[in-house]
């Protein structure tokens, strides 16, 4: 990874920790309303990946940073990465599907709709290294969708 990519990654990983330290629920005024502890403006892996600022190899670094965060990080790993639980499950089954997750979000399409042809292409290629992905993804796609 080149130096500028490393600096972006370091800043992205550090941002949530700095935000956690700085965001002690603080009063907004006389009404004693408090700033929400929910933060959506911190850089997460998926947003940086979508912007082209990190590549898929950086995912492991983000996962490691989450594991090393201890009790400071209260979000689930999926939330920390900027993914839904379903998207994170798909990445666990099919790491090569990261681009499809971003595409589904951009095009506001069903992830299942994009994964079906992806699975067909994996089956057609018949690469022995994809067997576990084909099995897991095939099983997941055959399950009925939750309402």
Secondary structure as GFF3:
##gff-version 3
##sequence-region A 1 147
A	DSSP	alpha_helix	3	22	.	.	.	ID=ss1
A	DSSP	alpha_helix	45	50	.	.	.	ID=ss2
A	DSSP	alpha_helix	58	68	.	.	.	ID=ss3
A	DSSP	three_ten_helix	70	72	.	.	.	ID=ss4
A	DSSP	alpha_helix	77	81	.	.	.	ID=ss5
A	DSSP	alpha_helix	85	93	.	.	.	ID=ss6
A	DSSP	three_ten_helix	95	97	.	.	.	ID=ss7
A	DSSP	alpha_helix	98	107	.	.	.	ID=ss8
A	DSSP	alpha_helix	111	125	.	.	.	ID=ss9
A	DSSP	three_ten_helix	128	130	.	.	.	ID=ss10
A	DSSP	alpha_helix	131	142	.	.	.	ID=ss11
###
